[in-house]
C-alpha cells in the first residue's frame, strides 16, 4: 500500500485523524464510584432543565454520560483534560453501561464532534449562570461554573469526615497552552499585588536569581486593563514563587488556589501548647481558578466563607501572599464570618502598629504599654538556624506573650473586651501592690518606670476590624509553631497537582476557555479527593495513628453477640473516625 503524502490526512474528518480507541475500560469499582459521585453531586438535574435537550439528542450523549466520562478520566493518574480522552472513555463502555447512561444511540465515529459541541454548550451555560427551580421540591438554586466545580469536587467527600476542619490555603501556577507571537514588548508582571516570598524571613535575598526577561507581541488589553499575550484571552502574566531549586519566573496563565482540609485546633493556651483535634483526610474542600496576578485574597475569601457556612471550615491557615492583603479583602471578612486565622505575619506587619486605649498593638495582638522596649520587635528564627537558636527565638516570644491582653468577653455587636495581663494575674510589679497578691505562680515580674501609677485604665474594647491580625495562637510562640506546622499539608497537595498525581502545567489541556478548564479541573480535583479518601480509609483499617480506626467493642465472656459487635463493611466511607 502506498504511503499517504505528508499532511494528506488533514483533509479527513477529525474523528478519522485521531485514534479514539481506549487502552482499557474502567473497572467495576471505578464505574460504580463515578456514577455514585455524579449522582451525589446533584449537577445533572439543573443542567438538563437548563439545556432542555431533545430526547434523541440526549440518547446520543446525555449530561450524565458526559459527566461520568469526565469523572472516570479524572480518576486516572497523569491524565490530561482533552476531548479525545473523554471520547476514548465513552468508546470503551459496553452497550449495557451506555444504556445505564441513557446513551443507547452513542456513535463511536461521530463521538468527537458531539462531545466537543456538548462541552461548549454546557460551558457557555455555566459561564452565563442561571437560577434553577426544582419542579418537585420548589428549591431555588443558583447555578454557575463555581457551583458546578464545588458540587463535583465535594461529591467524593463524606461530609462527616471533615466537618469543622481547618483549611490550609495556597496558590499554584497553571501555565496556559496559548502560543506567544514574536514581538518587541517585554513581558512584565502587571497583577493587582506583588507576591512576597513566603519565607521572606528565612531566605537570603542576596542569592535570589533575577527574573529572566521575555519579549512577545501584545494582542490586546483585557477588560481588567491587563495585557493579553496569547489567544488565551483570559490568561495573564504572573510569577512563580522562588524555591530552593528554582528562581522566580514569569509565566502566562492562571493561578489555582486550593483549600485543603487539616485537623482543627482542639485546645490551646495560645502560648505554650496546641492540641489538634481528630485527624481528617487531606482533601481539597475549596478551589479557585483565576487569571495569574489576581489578588490572592479576592480569589479565595468567598469560597472560604461558603465552606464555613457549610460547616467545612472553622479556621484558615495562610501564608504571606494572603496576610499581605488589605484587611477589608481578607482578614476582616474572615473575622466577621467567625473564621479563626493562623497566618504568617510579614516583616513590615510586625512590631507596634497603633493602639487600643492603653494597649499597644504588636504583631496583631494587644500588649501592655508596660512591655519592655526591647520586646516591641522580635526576630523570627533565621533560615538554617540550629535547634538551640530556634528555641531561643521561640522562648522570647513565649516570654513576651505573658504581657498580652486577653479576651474578657465578646459582645453581640461584634466588639471584643480585653483585660490587661496584670489584672489577669500573668504579670506583677512592685509599683502596683494589688498585682503582688493576685499574681499566678508563673507570673512575670515586670520592671516599670518610677512614674507608673497603674497597670491599665480598665477593660479596653475594640472592634475586630482593629485587631484583624489577631490569631487563635500568639504569633511566634510554641503554640503558634505547632498550629502553623499544619500548613505543610497544602504543599503536598500542590505537589500532587504538579506531577505526583497529575500535572496541571502547560500540557494539561488544550482548552482556551476558562469555563471548560474549570469544568474538567473539578473532575481532576474530585479524582484526587477520591484517591486521598481511599488511602486514608485504608490507613484507618491498618490502625495508623494519624488516622485512627474505630474502636472495636469487646464482648464480655458468655454474653450474646449484638448487632453492633458485627464487623462493618470495609466499603462504608460514612463511618465517623
PyMOL commands that set and color helices and strands:
alter all, ss='L'
color gray80, all
select helices_A, chain A and resi 8-11+14-17+28-41+43-51+55-60+63-75+83-91+95-100+111-128+145-154+159-162+205-207+296-309+320-323+331-336+347-349+373-375+387-401+433-438+478-496+514-541+545-547+563-565
alter helices_A, ss='H'
color red, helices_A
select strands_A, chain A and resi 130-133+140-143+166-175+185-186+215-216+220-221+227-228+236-240+249-262+265-268+274-276+284-291+315-318+340-343+352-356+359-362+365-368+406-410+415-419+427-428+444-445+460-463
alter strands_A, ss='S'
color yellow, strands_A
deselect
rebuild
show_as cartoon
